[in-house]
Amino acid sequence: MENKCSIFQKNMRCEICGKTTVFGNKVAHDRMYVNGRTPRKVKPNLHTVHLDTPNGRKKMTVCTRCMRKLPKGFPAGNS
């Protein structure tokens, strides 16, 4: 039985470009002074797409930028 974290980790990555979650800080400003920093997460905009490959139809997790780069009519159908 697979761990839930390993399943979550696999799905949060684009299978074409490898884009994944980025960590940084929110910076609170009061005029010109920095008041504080709190951690934040920026997640990629991922979608599950069925693609026709030479080996057959494959379900892939792809970011929207990679979806735009695919040739028109390339995905077999979005679901």
C-alpha positions as CSV (number, residue, x, y, z in Angstrom):
1,M,0.0,0.0,0.0
2,E,1.4,3.4,-1.0
3,N,1.8,6.3,1.4
4,K,-0.6,9.2,0.7
5,C,2.3,11.6,0.6
6,S,4.0,9.8,-2.2
7,I,0.8,9.8,-4.3
8,F,0.3,13.5,-3.6
9,Q,3.9,14.3,-4.5
10,K,3.6,12.5,-7.9
11,N,0.5,14.4,-8.9
12,M,1.8,17.8,-8.0
13,R,4.4,17.8,-10.8
14,C,4.0,18.5,-14.5
15,E,5.0,15.3,-16.4
16,I,6.4,17.3,-19.3
17,C,8.3,20.3,-17.9
18,G,8.6,19.2,-14.2
19,K,7.0,22.3,-12.8
20,T,6.2,21.8,-9.1
21,T,5.3,23.7,-5.9
22,V,7.5,26.8,-5.1
23,F,8.0,28.0,-1.5
24,G,8.6,31.6,-0.6
25,N,7.6,34.4,1.8
26,K,4.7,36.9,1.9
27,V,6.2,40.2,2.8
28,A,3.9,42.7,4.8
29,H,4.7,46.3,4.1
30,D,3.8,49.4,6.0
31,R,4.7,52.2,3.6
32,M,8.4,51.8,3.2
33,Y,9.0,49.4,6.1
34,V,8.8,45.6,6.1
35,N,6.6,44.5,9.0
36,G,7.0,40.7,8.8
37,R,7.3,37.7,6.6
38,T,5.1,34.6,6.6
39,P,5.7,31.5,4.5
40,R,3.6,30.9,1.4
41,K,3.2,28.2,-1.3
42,V,2.7,28.8,-5.0
43,K,1.2,25.7,-6.6
44,P,1.2,25.1,-10.4
45,N,-2.0,25.1,-12.4
46,L,-2.2,21.4,-13.2
47,H,-4.8,19.4,-15.2
48,T,-5.2,15.7,-16.0
49,V,-5.2,15.1,-19.8
50,H,-5.5,12.0,-21.9
51,L,-2.8,11.9,-24.6
52,D,-2.3,9.6,-27.5
53,T,1.3,8.3,-27.4
54,P,3.0,5.7,-29.6
55,N,2.5,3.2,-26.8
56,G,-1.2,3.9,-26.6
57,R,-3.4,6.3,-24.7
58,K,-1.9,7.7,-21.5
59,K,-3.3,9.8,-18.7
60,M,-0.9,12.6,-17.8
61,T,-0.8,15.5,-15.3
62,V,0.2,18.6,-17.3
63,C,0.5,22.3,-16.4
64,T,-1.5,24.8,-18.5
65,R,1.6,26.3,-20.2
66,C,2.5,22.8,-21.5
67,M,-1.1,22.3,-22.6
68,R,-0.7,25.5,-24.7
69,K,2.5,24.2,-26.3
70,L,0.9,21.0,-27.5
71,P,-0.2,21.0,-31.1
72,K,-3.9,21.8,-31.7
73,G,-6.0,18.7,-31.5
74,F,-3.2,16.7,-29.8
75,P,-5.0,15.8,-26.6
76,A,-7.5,13.0,-27.2
77,G,-9.9,14.7,-24.8
78,N,-9.9,16.6,-21.6
79,S,-11.4,14.9,-18.6
